[in-house]
Amino acid sequence: MAIVNITTQNDADFIRQFAYQTVDLVPIDLTGNTLRMGIRTHASDVDQHLLLTTENGGLTITDAPNGKFTLYISKAQLERIATETFDHSLIRITPADAHLRIWSGTLTNTSGPSR
């Protein structure tokens, strides 16, 4: 499983594109899949600070056959959460309802100077 650590600044939107692929660089087809990324202070916490999904626009599959997707966290969302480090994971939900972890890691939200 991949580890992806993300650093954001709360004075701008965070937008990044990713390509989900094997270690041999073969794309993993995301056709018919949805994505879900929960952000919590600690993975074991009940409360979520952010939930980013394909349904709410936080994640967008941009080229499903080639495994490409975009992660979007708005400036407004980043301003609402604390400037600290959170745990997160990205889960792929297949048409058969299998929940497969794409990655886990941390998200560090920092103060942006232009806020």
C-alpha distance (Angstrom), angle and dihedral (degrees) to the residues before:
residue distance angle dihedral
M1 . . .
A2 3.76 . .
I3 3.79 124.4 .
V4 3.81 113.6 -142.9
N5 3.80 118.2 -176.9
I6 3.80 114.4 -168.6
T7 3.81 129.2 -163.5
T8 3.80 119.2 -162.6
Q9 3.79 134.6 -178.8
N10 3.78 117.0 -142.8
D11 3.80 95.7 -137.0
A12 3.83 95.5 72.8
D13 3.78 142.5 32.9
F14 3.81 114.8 -91.4
I15 3.82 111.1 -133.8
R16 3.81 123.2 168.6
Q17 3.78 133.4 163.4
F18 3.80 122.5 -142.7
A19 3.79 137.2 -171.6
Y20 3.81 114.8 -145.5
Q21 3.80 107.0 -147.4
T22 3.78 144.1 143.1
V23 3.81 122.9 -95.1
D24 3.82 85.6 -96.8
L25 3.84 88.5 59.4
V26 3.82 93.6 -109.8
P27 3.84 109.5 147.9
I28 3.80 117.3 -115.9
D29 3.81 109.5 -135.0
L30 3.81 112.8 -121.8
T31 3.81 95.9 -175.6
G32 3.81 109.8 145.8
N33 3.82 92.3 4.3
T34 3.79 129.2 124.3
L35 3.80 126.5 -152.5
R36 3.80 130.6 -140.9
M37 3.81 128.8 -172.6
G38 3.80 120.2 -176.4
I39 3.80 121.6 -166.5
R40 3.83 118.8 -159.0
T41 3.80 135.6 161.7
H42 3.82 87.8 -116.3
A43 3.79 125.1 7.9
S44 3.81 89.7 -121.7
D45 3.84 93.8 55.1
V46 3.79 119.7 111.2
D47 3.82 95.2 -144.4
Q48 3.80 119.8 76.6
H49 3.80 119.9 -152.2
L50 3.80 93.7 -162.5
L51 3.78 135.8 7.8
L52 3.79 115.1 -164.4
T53 3.81 117.8 -171.8
T54 3.76 142.4 159.4
E55 3.79 85.9 -110.4
N56 3.83 96.1 56.7
G57 3.83 98.0 38.2
G58 3.79 97.5 -108.5
L59 3.81 88.5 113.0
T60 3.80 125.0 30.7
I61 3.79 125.1 -172.8
T62 3.80 101.0 -140.5
D63 3.84 101.7 175.8
A64 3.80 109.3 13.8
P65 3.84 99.7 -176.2
N66 3.81 89.9 52.9
G67 3.82 95.2 43.3
K68 3.80 95.3 -116.5
F69 3.79 122.8 152.9
T70 3.80 140.7 157.9
L71 3.80 128.7 -131.0
Y72 3.81 114.5 -149.8
I73 3.82 126.6 -174.5
S74 3.80 114.0 173.5
K75 3.78 124.6 -133.9
A76 3.82 87.8 -117.9
Q77 3.82 91.2 56.2
L78 3.80 91.7 47.9
E79 3.81 91.4 49.4
R80 3.84 90.4 53.8
I81 3.81 95.4 56.1
A82 3.79 125.8 68.5
T83 3.78 123.8 -96.6
E84 3.78 96.3 -107.6
T85 3.79 141.8 94.3
F86 3.81 120.4 -75.2
D87 3.81 134.8 -174.2
H88 3.79 118.3 -117.6
S89 3.77 141.1 172.5
L90 3.78 133.6 -168.6
I91 3.80 116.1 -139.3
R92 3.80 127.3 -166.5
I93 3.81 115.2 -149.1
T94 3.80 113.0 -158.5
P95 3.82 126.4 -152.4
A96 3.86 86.6 -102.6
D97 3.86 87.8 57.7
A98 3.80 94.7 -110.8
H99 3.82 110.4 153.4
L100 3.80 108.2 -144.7
R101 3.80 124.5 -178.5
I102 3.81 113.5 -127.2
W103 3.79 95.0 179.5
S104 3.78 146.6 -29.1
G105 3.78 131.8 -156.4
T106 3.77 143.2 114.1
L107 3.77 134.6 -56.3
T108 3.79 114.6 -152.1
N109 3.79 113.0 -163.2
T110 3.80 112.2 -159.7
S111 3.80 133.6 -174.2
G112 3.77 111.6 -95.0
P113 3.81 115.8 -143.3
S114 3.83 93.8 -135.0
R115 3.80 96.8 55.0
